[in-house]
Amino acid sequence: MDKPVFSETDVITIPELAKRLKIDKQKAYDIVNERGCPLYDLGGERQKRLIWGDFLDWFRQRYRAASGS
C-alpha cells in the first residue's frame, strides 16, 4: 500500500489530524488544546483547523523523537 503524501500547506480538521498521527480523536483534541498549538478557530462549532506544516513544526519542538535505547 502506498504511503499517503501530505503537503505542508494542507488545511486539516482535528479528526484528520488524528488519522494522520494514527491516534484516537480524543488524544488529538488533547494535543491541539495544549498551549502554543497553531490551531485556527474559524468560528462556530467544528470549525477549528490546522495547517499541517505549522502543526508539524510545533509538534517536533514540543515532543521529542523516541530514542532507540
Contacts in CASP RR format, 6 or more apart in sequence:
PFRMAT RR
TARGET T0000
AUTHOR 0000-0000-0000
METHOD contacts of the structure
MODEL  1
MDKPVFSETDVITIPELAKRLKIDKQKAYDIVNERGCPLYDLGGERQKRL
IWGDFLDWFRQRYRAASGS
6 20 0 8 1.000
6 52 0 8 1.000
7 52 0 8 1.000
8 51 0 8 1.000
8 52 0 8 1.000
8 53 0 8 1.000
8 56 0 8 1.000
9 51 0 8 1.000
9 52 0 8 1.000
9 53 0 8 1.000
10 51 0 8 1.000
10 52 0 8 1.000
10 53 0 8 1.000
11 49 0 8 1.000
11 50 0 8 1.000
11 51 0 8 1.000
11 52 0 8 1.000
12 20 0 8 1.000
12 49 0 8 1.000
12 50 0 8 1.000
12 51 0 8 1.000
12 52 0 8 1.000
12 55 0 8 1.000
13 46 0 8 1.000
13 48 0 8 1.000
13 49 0 8 1.000
13 50 0 8 1.000
14 25 0 8 1.000
14 28 0 8 1.000
14 29 0 8 1.000
14 32 0 8 1.000
14 48 0 8 1.000
14 50 0 8 1.000
15 25 0 8 1.000
15 28 0 8 1.000
17 28 0 8 1.000
17 31 0 8 1.000
17 32 0 8 1.000
17 50 0 8 1.000
17 55 0 8 1.000
18 24 0 8 1.000
18 25 0 8 1.000
18 27 0 8 1.000
18 28 0 8 1.000
20 52 0 8 1.000
21 28 0 8 1.000
21 31 0 8 1.000
23 31 0 8 1.000
31 37 0 8 1.000
31 59 0 8 1.000
32 39 0 8 1.000
32 48 0 8 1.000
32 50 0 8 1.000
34 62 0 8 1.000
36 58 0 8 1.000
37 50 0 8 1.000
37 55 0 8 1.000
37 58 0 8 1.000
38 50 0 8 1.000
38 51 0 8 1.000
38 54 0 8 1.000
38 55 0 8 1.000
38 57 0 8 1.000
38 58 0 8 1.000
39 48 0 8 1.000
39 49 0 8 1.000
39 50 0 8 1.000
40 48 0 8 1.000
40 49 0 8 1.000
40 50 0 8 1.000
40 51 0 8 1.000
41 47 0 8 1.000
41 48 0 8 1.000
42 48 0 8 1.000
42 49 0 8 1.000
END
